[in-house]
Structure formats: C-alpha cells, structure tokens
Amino acid sequence: MCKFVTRFNQYKSKQRKRRMKKLLNLSFLVIFILASSATVFAQQPAKFGHIDTNELLRLMPGRDSAQVQLERYARELESQYVAMQNELQTKYQDYLEKESTFSELIRQSRQRELTNLQERILEFQESAQQDLIDQENRLLSPIIEKARQAISDVANENGFTYIFDISSGALLFWEKGENIMPLVRVKLGL
C-alpha cells in the first residue's frame, strides 16, 4: 500500500510540474506574441476576441445525434466487456469448486485457459478505449471543423487579430476583447 501511495504522490507531483510548465510556456507564448506584434500595434490596433468553444459545440447541429451514437456504442462495448468478465468469473468459480478433483494436467490446462481469458479481457478493454476515442473523433471531427471554419471566417470578416478560447482556461482576462459567439452563431445559422 505504501508503494502505491508513493507512486501516486510521484504521479501527482509530475502532473503539477507538467501543468506549471504548460502554464509557463503559454505565458511565454503570449508575451512573445504581444512583443512581436508591437510593430503591428503601431500600424493598426490589434483586435482581440474570445469565444467559449464548449458552448459553441453544445449548440452545433448534429452534436446531439453524434453524442447519442457514441453513448450507444459505449454501451455495446460495455455490454461485451461485462459478458467477458462474467465468463471469466463463471469459469473461475467452476475451477475453484472442482480444483481438488482435477489432475495436474487438467489443473494446468484450466489455469492457462483462465489466464488467456483474462489477457483477452485486458486486450479488449484497451482496444475498446482506443476504438471509442476513434469513434468520437470520427463523429465529432466534421462538427468541430465546421465550428473552426466559422470562427476563422468571422475573425477574417471582422478584422480580429487574435481569438482566444475561454473554455480552455488559458485566458483569464479579456476586458479589451469582444465575444464573437453571436457572430459565429449567425454565421452557422444557430
């Protein structure tokens, strides 16, 4: 148990360091962008905008049906996983009940069978997770691309220099920015 706690604490420490490094890199990037665009500021004022892409994606047509398909697919995978787990549990219980009556050869054979089934379950679980991610990407990519294109069009049509996504938490202050959600909603007909 102590090893687990130590590993868990090490993992948490690494996660904190990664987050701090990302935040530091983001800060440097913002500073670099602002410093490098000082000449742009002198020529014409930069126009900043912001949008909550999570909110936009919730409003996008087709997202609900994609979500329903994903949930249905996840339930199918979960059902298969539970069936495999039940099969393992049943075979293991049967093995335990009859273990004393088995010869050494049969005992080893059943142990290999249980080990193989357990390995198949682990492989299925890993494959199912990746497959679910792939399915999500396949279903949501066209919706995300359509939103990205609308944001790009609105930025170009309205002369925005930068658009920040406030849903990621990367921007904490945007007093001079303009929320472009209404413009993107009009562009998408929402």
N, C-alpha and C positions, 0 to 999 in steps of 0.2 A: 504494500500500500504506500509505503514511504517513497519508493522509487517512482510510483505513479504521480504522487504529489510533486516530487522534484521535477519530473519531466513536464508535468502540467505547468508548473511555475516557470520553467525554462521556456516552454512554448509561449506562454503569456508575455514573458519578457521580450522574446523575439518579435511577437506581434506588435507590442508597444513601440519597439525600435523601428519596425517597418513603417508603422503609421507616422511616427515622428519624421522619419526620413522622407516619406511621401509628402508630408506637410511642408517640410523644409524645401524639397525640390519644387513643389508648387509655388512656394513663396519666391524662390529664386526665379522661377519662370515668369511670374507676374512682374517682378522687379525688372527682369530683363526685357520683357515686352514693353513695359512702360518707359524704361530708359531708352530702348532702341527706337521707340516711336516718338521721341521728343521732337525730332525734326518734323514728323507728321503733325504733331500738335501745333507747331509754329505755323505750318502752312494752312491747315484746316483743323478745326476742333474734332477730336475723336468723339464718336457717338457710341455709347455703351448701352447694351440692352441685356435683359435677363428673361429667362423663361424656366418654368418648372416642367421638365420633360416628363416626369412621372404623371403629373396631372394631364399633360397633353396626351400621353399614351393611353391613359384611362378613358379619354374622350374619343379616341380614334375608332372609326367604324371597323369592324372585323376583329377587334381585340377580344370582345366578349366571346365570340364563337371560337376563336383560337384558344382562349382560356378553357372553354368547355371541352374542346378536343384534347387539350393537354391533361386536364383532370381525368377524363375518361381513359386516356392512355395510361396515366399513372395508376389508376385503379386496376386496369388489366395487368400491369406489371406487378402490382402489389398482390393481386389475387394469385398469380403464378408463383410468386415468392412464398406466400403463405402455404400454398399447396405443397411446394417443395419442402418447406420447414415441417409441415405435418407428416409428410412421408418419412423424413428423417427421424422425427420423434417416434412415429409408429414402429419403424424398423429398429430403432434403438431400444425401445421398450420391449419389443419382441426378443431382441438379443439378450437383454438383461434377464428376462424371465426364463429363457431356455439355455443360457450360457453354461450352466453346470452340466447339461446333458450333451453338449457338443463335444465332438472330438477336437483335438488340437488343430487339425486341418480345417475343419468347418469353422471353428472359432476364428482362425486367422483369415479365412475367406470372408466371413461376415464383418470382421473388423476392417478389412480392406474396402468392402462394399460401403460401409458407413463412412469411412474416410473419403472415398471417392465422391459419395453423395454430398458430403459436407463441402468438399472442394468445388463441386459443380454449383452448389448454392452460392458460395462466395464469388465465383466467376460470374454467375447470373446477376448477382447484386451489383457488382462493378459494371458489368455491361449494361444493365438496366439504367443505372445512374447516368452513364455516358449517353445512352440512347435517348433518355428523357431530355437531356440537355440539347442533343442534336435536334430532337423533335421540336423543342421550344424555339431554337434558333431558326429552324425551317419555317415554322408557323409565324413567328413574330418579325423576322427579318424584313419582309415586304412592308409591314406596317411601320417599323422603325425607319426604314429607308424613305418612305413617303413623308413621315414627320420631319426627318432630317432635311429632305429636299425643300419642304415648305418653309422651314426655318431659314435655310440658305436663301431661298427666293425673297422672303420678307426682309432679311438683312440686306441683300443687294438692292432691292427696290426702295428701301427706306434709308439707305446710306449709313447703316450701322458699321462701325469699325470692329467691335467685339460684341459677342453674345455670350453670356455666362449662363450655365445651367445651375440654378439654385437648388435643385433637388439633390445634387451630389454633396452639398455642404461645403463646396470649395470656396464659395464667395459668401462672406458674412455681412458685407456692407455694400449697398448699391444705390446710395442716395441719388447719384447723378445718372443712374441707369434708367431705362424705360422697359417696362414689362411688355414684351411683344406677344404675349399669349393671345390677346384679342385679334391682332393682325394675322397670326398663324391660324387661328380658328376660322377667320374669314377666308383665308387662302384655301383651307381644307373644306370649307362649307359646313363647318360644325356649329 
